């Protein structure tokens, strides 16, 4: 204890001018908190020249501070060296120090951010690389369930890779009084989704300099597919998947042996049907009950051991989904023509539904008639048509 007291006495808060000058040079006068990059030599409001920087300690000046002394236990006199300092604005400095136990903003994480920032300065001489993203929520009734989407869950899921543009997410949700086995439900929800997308998302795409979106959705599959068609693959979108185990929106390890499989029909001279058996096996008899016997059934599935509710666990699977949908659309169009409507019977994850819509090419693909499994009716019912088909 005596030794620690002596060390604390020996350490002063004074930072040498040579260290401060080097810190400013390394940071290029910008806040080193990842994604901030704020200029620190002028007022963001009046643009007047003013020093708004703070010299933040990575490992705390106080031994009982948020991140303690860490590797400086034996040489606390080095706490004020440039290797343990980050140039920050007041807001970001306060943010890291409010994490009182250093569990979120650890010393090692801050060291990594400092290294990345200073490396970027060396490469691009201060050109900002934005990590901002517009968080989008879309929730609609699923049977009798509501869609609980929480902003804190979204911020946690995108943290480190992206940061929310605003505290408030873009909310596309609505609460419809119709039940999902009625025509009114699908017409109302579909029209609302298109209208609110045009009101809230299109202006961002057209006018906001930040055109990245982080999408969190819980809704019936046909509406999710429609949402994907509205975003398209031309817009940069990170689609997230609600995972059951471990519960949350954080991506997990890629499942070993996962792949998409295409099963072609026995005949090609009947009405084309696409069965998507990803979260559950769809018996073809259920399709024929709705469509009749004369159908050409295409099927998108995965190996049997990967069929289930929690099979989409890694972002790479969504890229695979877009590619396989594009391949499927070409195969089906070549076999049945580009104007023949394609009836789609889906059982798949939230994220796959959105990415299927994003993969659609409106000018090239045949119309899609999307069906939905309704538990009250105990059968598939026609929900939404995408494309020029009635």
C-alpha positions as CSV (number, residue, x, y, z in Angstrom):
1,X,0.0,0.0,0.0
2,X,2.8,2.4,0.9
3,X,4.4,1.8,-2.5
4,X,1.2,2.6,-4.3
5,X,0.8,5.9,-2.4
6,X,4.3,6.9,-3.3
7,X,3.6,6.1,-6.9
8,X,0.4,8.2,-7.0
9,X,2.3,11.1,-5.4
10,X,5.0,10.9,-8.0
11,X,2.5,11.0,-10.9
12,X,1.4,14.4,-12.0
13,X,-1.4,15.4,-14.4
14,X,0.9,17.7,-16.3
15,X,1.5,16.5,-19.9
16,X,4.6,17.7,-21.6
17,X,4.2,20.1,-24.6
18,X,6.2,17.7,-26.8
19,X,3.8,14.8,-25.9
20,X,0.8,17.0,-26.6
21,X,2.2,18.2,-29.9
22,X,2.9,14.6,-31.0
23,X,-0.6,13.5,-29.9
24,X,-2.2,16.3,-32.0
25,X,-0.1,15.3,-35.0
26,X,-0.9,11.6,-34.7
27,X,-4.7,12.4,-34.5
28,X,-4.6,15.1,-37.2
29,X,-6.6,17.3,-34.8
30,X,-9.6,14.9,-34.8
31,X,-11.3,13.0,-32.1
32,X,-10.0,9.5,-31.9
33,X,-13.2,7.9,-30.6
34,X,-14.1,5.4,-33.4
35,X,-16.7,6.9,-35.7
36,X,-16.5,10.5,-34.3
37,X,-13.6,12.1,-36.1
38,X,-14.7,15.6,-35.0
39,X,-12.3,18.4,-35.7
40,X,-11.0,19.8,-32.4
41,X,-9.5,23.1,-33.4
42,X,-12.7,25.0,-34.2
43,X,-16.2,25.5,-32.9
44,X,-18.7,23.2,-34.7
45,X,-21.3,25.9,-34.4
46,X,-19.5,29.2,-35.2
47,X,-16.4,27.8,-36.9
48,X,-14.3,30.1,-34.8
49,X,-10.8,28.8,-33.9
50,X,-10.9,27.3,-30.5
51,X,-9.3,24.3,-28.8
52,X,-12.1,21.9,-27.9
53,X,-9.8,18.9,-27.4
54,X,-9.2,16.8,-24.3
55,X,-6.4,14.5,-23.6
56,X,-8.0,11.2,-22.5
57,X,-6.1,8.5,-20.7
58,X,-6.5,5.0,-22.1
59,X,-5.5,3.5,-18.8
60,X,-6.7,5.8,-16.1
61,X,-4.6,8.5,-14.4
62,X,-6.2,7.4,-11.1
63,X,-5.5,3.8,-10.0
64,X,-9.2,3.3,-9.2
65,X,-10.4,5.0,-12.4
66,X,-12.6,3.3,-15.1
67,X,-9.8,1.3,-16.6
68,X,-7.3,1.3,-13.7
69,X,-3.6,1.4,-14.4
70,X,-3.5,-1.8,-16.4
71,X,0.1,-2.5,-17.7
72,X,1.3,0.7,-15.9
73,X,1.1,-0.7,-12.5
74,X,4.9,-0.9,-12.2
75,X,5.6,2.4,-14.1
76,X,2.7,4.8,-13.4
77,X,5.0,7.7,-14.3
78,X,4.4,6.6,-18.0
79,X,0.7,7.1,-17.8
80,X,1.1,10.5,-19.5
81,X,3.1,9.2,-22.4
82,X,1.6,9.5,-25.9
83,X,1.1,5.7,-26.1
84,X,-1.5,6.0,-23.3
85,X,-3.3,9.1,-24.5
86,X,-6.1,9.7,-27.0
87,X,-7.2,13.1,-28.4
88,X,-10.9,13.4,-27.9
89,X,-13.8,15.8,-27.8
90,X,-15.5,16.4,-24.4
91,X,-18.5,14.2,-25.3
92,X,-16.5,11.1,-26.2
93,X,-14.1,11.6,-23.3
94,X,-17.1,11.7,-21.0
95,X,-18.6,8.6,-22.7
96,X,-15.6,6.4,-22.0
97,X,-15.2,7.5,-18.5
98,X,-18.9,7.0,-17.6
99,X,-18.2,3.3,-18.2
100,X,-17.0,3.1,-14.6
101,X,-15.8,-0.5,-14.7
102,X,-14.2,-0.4,-18.2
103,X,-16.3,-3.3,-19.4
104,X,-17.6,-1.6,-22.5
105,X,-14.7,0.7,-23.3
106,X,-11.7,-1.4,-22.1
107,X,-8.1,-0.3,-22.3
108,X,-7.3,-2.8,-25.0
109,X,-10.3,-1.6,-27.1
110,X,-9.2,2.1,-26.8
111,X,-5.7,1.1,-27.8
112,X,-7.0,-0.6,-30.9
113,X,-9.1,2.5,-31.8
114,X,-6.1,4.7,-31.3
115,X,-4.0,2.5,-33.5
116,X,-6.6,2.3,-36.3
117,X,-7.2,6.1,-36.2
118,X,-3.5,6.9,-36.4
119,X,-2.9,4.3,-39.2
120,X,-5.8,5.8,-41.2
121,X,-4.3,9.3,-40.7
122,X,-1.0,8.0,-42.2
123,X,-2.8,6.5,-45.2
124,X,-5.5,9.1,-46.0
125,X,-4.3,12.2,-44.2
126,X,-7.4,12.9,-42.3
127,X,-10.2,11.9,-44.7
128,X,-13.1,10.7,-42.6
129,X,-14.3,7.2,-43.0
130,X,-17.9,7.2,-41.8
131,X,-19.4,4.4,-39.7
132,X,-22.8,6.0,-39.2
133,X,-25.9,4.1,-40.0
134,X,-29.6,4.9,-40.1
135,X,-31.4,2.3,-37.8
136,X,-34.7,1.2,-39.3
137,X,-37.4,-0.7,-37.4
138,X,-40.2,-2.5,-39.1
139,X,-42.7,-4.5,-37.0
140,X,-46.1,-5.9,-37.9
141,X,-48.5,-8.4,-36.4
142,X,-47.4,-12.0,-36.7
143,X,-50.5,-14.0,-36.1
144,X,-51.6,-12.8,-32.7
145,X,-48.2,-11.6,-31.6
146,X,-46.8,-8.1,-31.5
147,X,-43.3,-7.2,-32.7
148,X,-41.1,-6.0,-29.8
149,X,-38.2,-4.0,-31.4
150,X,-35.9,-2.1,-29.0
151,X,-33.5,0.6,-29.9
152,X,-31.0,-0.5,-27.3
153,X,-30.9,-4.0,-28.8
154,X,-30.2,-2.4,-32.2
155,X,-27.4,-0.2,-30.9
156,X,-25.8,-3.2,-29.2
157,X,-25.9,-5.3,-32.4
158,X,-24.3,-2.7,-34.6
159,X,-21.8,-1.4,-32.0
160,X,-18.1,-1.2,-33.1
161,X,-18.9,-1.7,-36.8
162,X,-21.5,1.1,-37.0
163,X,-23.0,3.9,-34.9
164,X,-26.6,5.2,-35.1
165,X,-27.0,8.5,-36.9
166,X,-29.7,9.5,-34.4
167,X,-31.1,8.4,-31.0
168,X,-34.4,7.9,-32.8
169,X,-34.7,5.0,-35.3
170,X,-36.7,5.3,-38.5
171,X,-39.9,3.4,-37.6
172,X,-41.9,1.9,-40.4
173,X,-44.3,-0.1,-38.2
174,X,-48.0,0.1,-37.8
175,X,-50.7,-1.6,-35.8
176,X,-53.4,-3.0,-38.0
177,X,-56.8,-4.0,-36.5
178,X,-57.4,-6.6,-39.2
179,X,-56.5,-10.2,-38.7
180,X,-53.9,-11.7,-41.1
181,X,-56.3,-14.1,-42.6
182,X,-58.3,-11.2,-44.2
183,X,-57.7,-9.4,-47.5
184,X,-58.0,-6.2,-45.5
185,X,-54.9,-7.0,-43.5
186,X,-52.6,-7.6,-46.4
187,X,-53.9,-4.6,-48.4
188,X,-53.7,-2.2,-45.5
189,X,-50.2,-3.3,-44.3
190,X,-48.8,-3.4,-47.9
191,X,-50.1,0.0,-48.7
192,X,-48.9,1.4,-45.4
193,X,-45.4,0.0,-45.8
194,X,-45.0,1.5,-49.3
195,X,-46.4,4.9,-48.1
196,X,-44.2,5.2,-45.0
197,X,-41.1,3.9,-46.8
198,X,-41.6,6.7,-49.4
199,X,-42.1,9.3,-46.6
200,X,-39.3,8.3,-44.2
201,X,-36.6,6.3,-46.1
202,X,-36.7,7.7,-49.7
203,X,-35.8,11.3,-48.5
204,X,-32.8,9.9,-46.7
205,X,-31.6,7.9,-49.8
206,X,-32.1,11.0,-52.0
207,X,-30.7,13.8,-49.8
208,X,-28.8,12.5,-46.7
209,X,-25.0,12.1,-47.2
210,X,-25.2,9.0,-45.0
211,X,-26.9,6.3,-47.1
212,X,-26.2,3.2,-44.9
213,X,-29.1,1.5,-43.2
214,X,-29.2,-1.1,-40.4
215,X,-32.5,-3.0,-40.6
216,X,-34.3,-4.7,-37.8
217,X,-37.6,-6.3,-38.6
218,X,-40.2,-8.8,-37.2
219,X,-43.2,-9.2,-39.5
220,X,-45.0,-11.8,-41.7
221,X,-42.8,-13.1,-44.5
222,X,-44.7,-11.6,-47.4
223,X,-44.3,-8.1,-45.9
224,X,-40.6,-8.7,-45.3
225,X,-40.1,-9.7,-48.9
226,X,-42.0,-6.5,-50.0
227,X,-39.7,-4.4,-47.7
228,X,-36.7,-6.0,-49.3
229,X,-38.0,-5.0,-52.8
230,X,-38.3,-1.4,-51.6
231,X,-34.7,-1.2,-50.4
232,X,-33.3,-3.2,-53.4
233,X,-29.7,-4.3,-53.5
234,X,-28.6,-0.9,-54.8
235,X,-28.8,0.6,-51.3
236,X,-26.3,-0.4,-48.7
237,X,-28.3,-2.3,-46.0
238,X,-27.1,-4.5,-43.1
239,X,-30.1,-6.8,-42.4
240,X,-30.1,-8.3,-38.9
241,X,-31.5,-11.6,-37.8
242,X,-33.2,-12.3,-34.4
243,X,-31.4,-15.3,-33.0
244,X,-33.0,-17.5,-30.4
245,X,-30.0,-19.1,-28.8
246,X,-28.1,-17.1,-27.6
247,X,-31.0,-14.7,-27.7
248,X,-30.4,-11.4,-29.4
249,X,-29.4,-9.8,-32.7
250,X,-25.6,-10.5,-32.6
251,X,-24.2,-12.6,-35.4
252,X,-22.7,-15.9,-34.5
253,X,-20.3,-18.4,-36.1
254,X,-21.1,-19.7,-39.6
255,X,-22.9,-23.1,-39.3
256,X,-20.7,-25.9,-40.5
257,X,-22.0,-27.6,-43.6
258,X,-24.6,-25.0,-44.4
259,X,-25.5,-24.5,-48.1
260,X,-28.5,-23.7,-50.2
261,X,-29.9,-26.5,-52.4
262,X,-32.1,-26.1,-55.5
263,X,-34.6,-28.9,-56.4
264,X,-36.0,-28.7,-59.9
265,X,-39.5,-29.9,-60.9
266,X,-40.2,-33.1,-62.7
267,X,-42.1,-31.3,-65.4
268,X,-41.9,-27.7,-66.7
269,X,-45.2,-27.4,-68.6
270,X,-47.4,-26.3,-65.7
271,X,-47.8,-23.2,-63.5
272,X,-44.5,-22.5,-61.7
273,X,-44.3,-22.7,-58.0
274,X,-41.4,-21.9,-55.7
275,X,-41.4,-23.6,-52.3
276,X,-38.9,-22.2,-49.8
277,X,-38.2,-24.8,-47.1
278,X,-35.6,-23.2,-44.9
279,X,-37.1,-22.9,-41.4
280,X,-39.5,-25.8,-42.0
281,X,-40.2,-28.6,-44.5
282,X,-43.2,-27.7,-46.7
283,X,-45.0,-30.8,-48.0
284,X,-45.9,-30.4,-51.6
285,X,-49.4,-31.8,-51.0
286,X,-50.1,-28.5,-49.1
287,X,-49.2,-26.6,-52.2
288,X,-51.4,-28.7,-54.4
289,X,-54.3,-28.2,-52.1
290,X,-54.2,-24.5,-52.9
291,X,-52.9,-24.6,-56.5
292,X,-54.2,-27.9,-57.9
293,X,-52.3,-30.8,-59.2
294,X,-51.0,-29.2,-62.4
295,X,-48.0,-27.3,-61.0
296,X,-44.2,-27.3,-61.6
297,X,-42.7,-27.2,-58.2
298,X,-39.2,-25.7,-57.7
299,X,-37.8,-25.9,-54.2
300,X,-35.1,-23.9,-52.3
301,X,-33.9,-25.7,-49.2
302,X,-30.9,-26.6,-47.1
303,X,-29.4,-29.9,-45.8
304,X,-31.9,-31.6,-43.5
305,X,-29.9,-31.0,-40.4
306,X,-30.0,-27.2,-41.1
307,X,-33.7,-26.9,-41.5
308,X,-35.1,-25.0,-38.5
309,X,-36.1,-21.7,-36.8
310,X,-32.5,-20.7,-35.8
311,X,-30.5,-21.7,-38.9
312,X,-29.5,-18.2,-40.1
313,X,-26.7,-17.2,-37.7
314,X,-24.0,-15.5,-39.8
315,X,-24.1,-12.5,-42.2
316,X,-22.4,-14.5,-44.9
317,X,-25.5,-16.6,-45.2
318,X,-27.5,-13.6,-46.4
319,X,-25.0,-13.0,-49.2
320,X,-25.5,-16.6,-50.2
321,X,-29.3,-16.1,-50.1
322,X,-29.2,-13.2,-52.6
323,X,-26.9,-15.1,-55.0
324,X,-29.1,-18.2,-54.9
325,X,-32.3,-16.2,-55.5
326,X,-30.7,-14.5,-58.5
327,X,-29.7,-18.0,-59.9
328,X,-33.2,-19.4,-59.2
329,X,-35.0,-16.5,-60.9
330,X,-32.9,-17.0,-64.1
331,X,-33.6,-20.8,-64.1
332,X,-37.3,-20.4,-63.5
333,X,-37.7,-17.6,-66.1
334,X,-35.8,-19.5,-68.7
335,X,-38.1,-22.5,-68.1
336,X,-41.5,-20.7,-67.8
337,X,-41.1,-17.2,-69.4
338,X,-40.5,-13.8,-68.0
339,X,-44.2,-12.8,-67.8
340,X,-45.6,-16.0,-66.2
341,X,-46.5,-15.3,-62.5
342,X,-44.5,-17.3,-59.9
343,X,-46.4,-18.5,-56.9
344,X,-44.1,-18.4,-53.8
345,X,-44.8,-20.5,-50.7
346,X,-42.1,-19.5,-48.1
347,X,-41.0,-20.8,-44.7
348,X,-37.8,-18.9,-43.9
349,X,-36.1,-16.6,-41.5
350,X,-36.7,-12.8,-41.2
351,X,-33.4,-11.8,-42.7
352,X,-33.7,-14.3,-45.7
353,X,-37.2,-12.9,-46.5
354,X,-35.8,-9.4,-46.7
355,X,-32.8,-10.4,-48.7
356,X,-35.0,-12.4,-51.2
357,X,-36.9,-9.1,-51.8
358,X,-33.6,-7.2,-52.2
359,X,-32.4,-9.7,-54.8
360,X,-35.5,-9.1,-57.0
361,X,-34.9,-7.3,-60.3
362,X,-38.2,-5.6,-61.0
363,X,-37.6,-5.1,-64.7
364,X,-36.3,-8.6,-65.4
365,X,-38.1,-10.9,-63.0
366,X,-41.5,-12.5,-63.4
367,X,-44.3,-11.3,-61.0
368,X,-44.3,-13.0,-57.6
369,X,-47.5,-14.0,-55.9
370,X,-46.5,-14.5,-52.2
371,X,-48.6,-16.9,-50.0
372,X,-48.6,-17.0,-46.2
373,X,-49.2,-19.9,-43.9
374,X,-52.2,-18.9,-41.8
375,X,-52.7,-20.9,-38.6
376,X,-56.4,-20.1,-38.2
377,X,-57.2,-21.2,-41.8
378,X,-54.7,-24.1,-41.4
379,X,-53.5,-23.5,-45.0
380,X,-51.6,-21.1,-47.2
381,X,-53.5,-18.1,-48.3
382,X,-52.7,-15.5,-51.0
383,X,-51.1,-12.5,-49.4
384,X,-49.2,-10.0,-51.6
385,X,-48.5,-9.7,-55.4
386,X,-45.2,-8.1,-56.3
387,X,-44.9,-7.1,-60.0
388,X,-47.4,-6.5,-62.7
389,X,-49.8,-9.4,-62.2
390,X,-53.4,-9.5,-61.1
